[in-house]
Amino acid sequence: MKSFAKWTAVALAVCLPLSAQAHRAWMLPSATVLSGDEPWITVDAAVSNDLFYFEHFPMQLAGVGDAPQAGPGGMRRPPAQLVISAPDGSAVEPQNGHRGRYRSTFDVQLSQKGTYKLAVANSGLMAMWKENGETRRWMGSAEELAANVPEKAEERRVVRTANRMETFVTSGAPTESVFTPTNVGLELVPTTHPNDLFAGEAAEFAFLLDGKPAADVEVLVVPGGNRYRDQTGDFTLKTDSEGKVNITWPEPGMYWIEVELSGSEGVEAPATERRAAYSATLEVLAP
């Protein structure tokens, strides 16, 4: 596998334009471990400075709420595709969706026993160029690029993006079927089940980039509730040569983890750069 020595971290939150790099996008389930027959969860989805506090913008999800609004930075983006995978691999539709001023919400009924994956994954092209002294931006597919972005434009950059955001919920005993990678972009393949995390204990995760180990990359770990602490409490770790990292959780609570990569090595035309990002919301329980 090619070395990632030339790759650098970028602050590109899933579903956010470059002008909103300071903000983080996240999904927050009302519970991650449940029992009983066909329990329900409610999920909040938002973009904010503080985790997990609604104060900036709702996440715009297809099929959840009304038509998309102009997002941070003023660029109107298509709503992101939410995919909810049941333990048997089937797709589950969100219910009771609503988009408010600061957050989107939806419900999920867990009709099967096992682990569910809630994912928002987007890939495509993002172009930036100068026109009459002003910076222009465009997002879309490779097939649409030529019709929307001048080939000889001043300071033309075309970035291939692959962004993924996930959270996991288990009804009854945990299962492993939802962790099969798609081999597109950055992905998490856990050794320790993400619904079996405890404060003071180490969890082992592996990160892949296009199905290959993402070696020597930084993993950012941020505990929720930083709004109420003098110190943010975040810390970073690095994956080993196999893309694996061990995270010891300092205390119980909700956590947000993120991996981001950017570079031009091995990028295929028409793109001139590539960016990949992965984030997940995880719950850590008291021992």
Number of C-alpha atoms within 10 A of each C-alpha: 8 9 11 15 10 10 17 13 16 15 18 26 25 26 24 21 19 14 12 18 15 12 21 23 23 24 26 24 22 13 14 21 19 18 12 10 12 14 15 16 16 17 21 21 23 28 30 22 16 17 25 25 16 18 15 18 22 25 29 27 24 16 19 22 16 13 12 18 15 11 20 18 12 11 16 14 18 17 17 18 15 20 17 22 19 22 23 14 13 11 13 17 14 18 14 12 18 17 23 13 12 17 22 23 24 21 18 20 14 23 14 16 21 21 27 29 21 22 19 21 20 17 16 14 22 22 19 18 20 14 13 7 8 8 12 13 18 16 23 16 12 15 9 11 18 11 9 13 19 12 13 8 12 14 10 18 18 21 22 25 21 21 23 23 25 22 24 25 24 24 23 17 12 18 17 14 16 20 18 11 16 11 12 17 23 27 29 21 19 16 14 14 17 24 20 15 21 20 17 16 14 15 19 15 18 20 25 21 20 16 14 17 19 26 23 19 24 20 21 16 20 19 24 22 16 17 13 9 9 7 8 15 13 14 13 14 14 17 19 17 14 14 20 23 23 17 19 14 19 14 16 16 16 18 21 23 18 20 25 22 23 21 19 15 14 10 13 11 11 15 18 17 20 21 24 26 25 24 29 23 24 25 25 22 17 10 10
